Amino acid sequence: MAELKTTPNIAYADDFYADLLAVHEGLSEKESEALNARLILILSNHIGDREALGGALALAATPK
């Protein structure tokens, strides 16, 4: 399986988080969920590696 990066790896992570919150501003819960789904699909397509995506699904489904 492809090794996933699980340590912080986003330049200006706080700015990205602020952008993520801003894009959700004013949306209903349903609209926000739809935006998240579209974002996941866009990023998954960009990654393109089915093995890495499967690993990410497994990691995300693991309770912390």
Secondary structure, 3 states (H helix, E strand, C coil): CCCCCCCCCCCCHHHHHHHHHHHHCCCCHHHHHHHHHHHHHHHHHHHCCHHHHHHHHHHHHCCC
